[in-house]
Amino acid sequence: MRAALPCPFCGSMDTEKQSDFGTSLMVRLHYCRDCRSSFEAIKWGDNEGLDLPEFLRGGGRREG
């Protein structure tokens, strides 16, 4: 299990991941329960446990 990220607005550790993808594929969306703010955190190549759509999983090219 991944440790909670600190909120960049209030510093609270009472945060949760809301989504594997935010406004782009390279960020995750998180939520702070204390200040009720949403924030994004950059992913650094750690695709383990992501709920990726099949076309983003890699593993070959489409034949057409």
N, C-alpha and C positions, 0 to 999 in steps of 0.2 A: 504494500500500500504506500502510496506517495504521501509525503508530509504536506500539510496545508501550506499555502503560500501566504506571506503577510500581505495585508491590504496596503496598497501604495498611498491611500488617502488618510487612513487613521492608524495604521500599523497593527491592527488586530490580527490574530491568528485564527479567528473564528470565520474561516472562509471555506467555500466549497467550489469544486469544478462544476460548471453548468453545462459546458459543451466542449467537445474536442476541437471545434473550429469556431473562431470569432469572425472578424471582418475579412480575414484572409486565411489561407491554409496553414500559415506558419505560426498562428497564435491560438491559444485556448481561451475560452470565456470563463471567468470566475465571478463569484458573488460574495460580498462581505455581509455577514449577518448583523454586525454591530452598526456600521454606518449606512447599510443598505445600498451600497454602491456596486455596480458591475465594473470589472476591469479585465483587461486582456494580459496574458503572459505569453512571452515568446517560447516556442518549442525549440529545443536545441538538438534535433535529430533523434529524439527518443520516441519513436513511433510504436513502441510496445503498448499493447492494450488499447490502441485507438480503434474506434468503430469506423473503419475506412470503407467507403464504397468499393466495390470490386474493381472498377476502372482505375482506382488510385493505389491498389495493392502492388502494382508492378507485375513482374513475372511473365513478361512476354508481350508481343505486339499483336494487335488485331489483324486478322487476315481479311482482305477485302476484295 
